Amino acid sequence: MLQLHCVMAKETTQYVNSLALLPGAQRLIAGYDDGTIEIWDTETGKQEQTSMKHKQGVIDLVVTRDGTKLVSTGNCDGGGEIKVWNVDSHTLLEKWTRPHTQVTVAISPDDRLIAIGDKRLILRHLDGGQEIKHPIKLKGKVYSMSFSPDGRKLACAISTDAVIRLNKALSRVRGRRTK
């Protein structure tokens, strides 16, 4: 049975820009317009003390399937930043910057790759952050992305209403061929 109830009772003037549920749905991560990232217990409504923050507003949040890592994006100094956090210790593991604001991200189902989209689409290895050498320049801005359940395709909502399939780029990364 689906249960709906409000777990965040924080009084704030900041907007919640993005949400992510951790596996098991007992913890909820919220990213705010002021750059703050908070973790909430969905049963008790209590907030964990975190030091996770961006310089400016949080744009996107995604969590690995095992719930150990959080990838967040935010605006900073006229560009965008991507941060990879350890969820339990709240420590920063990786940080990258992009020249454009409003960066969006997606994590592959096997938790090995991160897709980063703004006006280009970039793939990186989640562990270590090594960029894969085939960025794709786009005619519009990426607003949302989603990997297919098998991780072989990536759908992107782009301001020009296009959808991209990255079969060849992903097959080179994983060492397998696709049709």
Secondary structure as GFF3:
##gff-version 3
##sequence-region A 1 179
A	DSSP	beta_strand	16	21	.	.	.	ID=ss1
A	DSSP	beta_strand	27	32	.	.	.	ID=ss2
A	DSSP	beta_strand	37	41	.	.	.	ID=ss3
A	DSSP	beta_strand	47	48	.	.	.	ID=ss4
A	DSSP	beta_strand	58	63	.	.	.	ID=ss5
A	DSSP	beta_strand	69	76	.	.	.	ID=ss6
A	DSSP	beta_strand	79	86	.	.	.	ID=ss7
A	DSSP	beta_strand	92	98	.	.	.	ID=ss8
A	DSSP	beta_strand	104	107	.	.	.	ID=ss9
A	DSSP	beta_strand	113	117	.	.	.	ID=ss10
A	DSSP	beta_strand	120	125	.	.	.	ID=ss11
A	DSSP	beta_strand	136	137	.	.	.	ID=ss12
A	DSSP	beta_strand	142	147	.	.	.	ID=ss13
A	DSSP	beta_strand	154	158	.	.	.	ID=ss14
A	DSSP	alpha_helix	167	174	.	.	.	ID=ss15
###
